[in-house]
Amino acid sequence: MPQGELWEATPRDKLRAEAARSTPSGQILAREIHDLCMQSLDIRIAKGTYTPTAEDLKNLEEWRKEKAQQEDSSAE
C-alpha cells in the first residue's frame, strides 16, 4: 500500500485547534474523539492486530479507570 503525503499542521491550524478546544463544545468533541481512539486501540489489541507499547497500555488503563469513574458517578 503506497504511503501518502504526511500532513503537518501549520501554526495557524494549531492556534485554531487550541481555540476550539477552549470552548465547552470543543472540550466535549475532544473527549469523544479521545474515547473513540481508546476504544479503537482496545479493539485492535484484543484482536491481535496491534502490539501495544508500554505507554499505550498505561494510557489505556488510565482511560478505563476514568470511564469506570464516569459510569459510577452517572449511575448515582
N, C-alpha and C positions, 0 to 999 in steps of 0.2 A: 504494500500500500504506500503510495507516494506521500511524502511529508509536505504539508502546505507551508505557507509563509507563517512565521511566528508574528503574532500581533503584540505590540507593546504599547501600553497606554502612554499618551502624551501628558505633559504636566497639566494641561487644561482638562483632560479626561479625569485625571486623578483628583483635581480640585472639584470637579463636578460630582464625582462619586462620593467624595468626602462630604460635600454639602448635602447630597441626597441622604446619606446615612445619618445626618444630624437631625433629620425630621422624624416624627413618630412613624409615618408610613414607611420611610426608608429603613428604619430600625426593624420594623416588622418584616419587611421584604428580606433584609439581610439575615434575620433569624430563620425565616422559611427556607432560604437558599442554603444556609448552613445545615439545617435539618435534612434537606434533600441530599446534600453531598455526603453527610454522615450515613444516611440510610443506604445510599449507593455503595459507599465503602464497606459497610457491614454486609451487604448482599454479595459483593464481589469477593470478600474474604470467605464468606460461608460457602460460596460455590467453588472456591479454589482457583479463581481466575486472577487473583492478585495476591502477591506475597507482601504483607504489610511490614513497614519499618517499625522500630520501637516507638517512634514518635506518633505514627498512625495509631498504634494500639493504645497509647496513652491518651491521645485526643478522643478516640472512640469511647474509651472507658469514662472519661470526663463527660462526654456528651450523654452517655447512657445515664450517668448519675443525675445530670441536670434534667433530663427528660423524666426520670423517675420522681424527682422532687416536684416538677411541674404537675405531673399527674396526681401526686399525693395532695398537693395544695388545691388543685381544681376539684378533686373528689370531695373535699370537705365542705 
